Amino acid sequence: MKILVLNSGSSSLKFQLFDMPSEKVLTKGLVERIGEKQGNFKAGNAIIEKPIANHHEAMQLITNYLLDRKNQLIQSKDEIKIIGHRVVHGGNRFVQPVVISEEVKDKIKELFPLAPLHNPANLTGIETAEKIFPNAIQIGIFDTAFHQSIPIENHKYAIPEKFYKQGIRKYGFHGISHKYVSEQALKKDKNNKKIITLHLGNGASATAVVNGKSFDTSMGFGPMNGLIMGTRSGDIDQSIIFYLAEQKNYPLSEIKNILNKKSGMTALAGNNDLRDIEQRAKHDDIQAQTALKMYANAIKKYIGDFTAKMNGLDALIFTAGIGENSTIIRKLTTVNMDFLGIVIDEEKNQNPNEFDGEIQASDSKIKIYVIPTNEELEIAKQAFELYQNNI
Ligand code: AMP
């Protein structure tokens, strides 16, 4: 069965076509700069550059590519039985993947204020796919859903109760990725009962996973909290916000922009690309070296927090662009952690692939894995599972 996975952003549309249950990727690609002067479409060897006015036009390009005979992907649109959509925010409502209905779409709309950048774009993707593939079953998979298992003592804030009743709580994000990599670690060893997954990409979050379920996570009500990221601050003292607003007359919109877009590694090292910062650090650039240490320390803080709350740790997982590729960050994050039983093998850390992604030293009590994330496959798997069980 062919499942199309869509990840719709405000000006982009990424897609992958899977054959399930074989999990074979039949094709993948993306449309970028939708709504801008010049857009582009890339998939396989195909590149199209032209203005792409909206998501409907983007979806048409994808459909034409899928139907193009020489690509040998599908003969007719009806071959795509399921479309799995990544939806960032599912609030308290969505714990599992769901078949998209009018009611589900209304709920996704209701959640716009909680994810103003993502949910509107995700809904546009769903509505576009419904029009172009009217016979496919549309399924929503939510990035927050995995974290709905976080117990109340780990998801509630110590602020007046009325706000909790209004839905102000920790939701957590990157759930599709945390779920995928923690399941991979459980497949490697069923004794991996207490896991910390480190999704370190441009956005970054850490999650404590107990017996396959999210138990705590570093992002909170929104995705700015927790670890230091490419352009986001991670944890800061709230009083900074009030000081900037009240004493320095910064409008709230500017503070939000600073904390979202001008902070993190961009603020610390003038750049959000870790490859560049690493190069500078190697050449004794103190600013870059400090930025890397701060980045690693923010992660250590959560390793300590989660290990204490879980009363132990079996495995640590590095994933996403930085987690999968940065030897230096993996080293800085795990150095001087032997008191917790975390000891990395320097040689294995240089080349995790050669060691099946397992890079702890022989005297490490804790397993250390590098596991490539695959959010699209996770979406396809969850959509397929829902289809098999309920439809
Ligand atoms: P993602 O959001 O998962 O695509 O990750 C993006 C981040 O991964 C960026 O900060 C990149 O600099 C970083 N990244 C990608 N490749 C490497 C690499 N080889 N070494 C270090 N960082 C990398």
Residues whose N, C-alpha, C, O or C-beta is under 5 A from the ligand:
A	BS01	AMP	L200 G201 N202 G203 N272 D273 L274 R275 A320 G321 I322 N325 S326
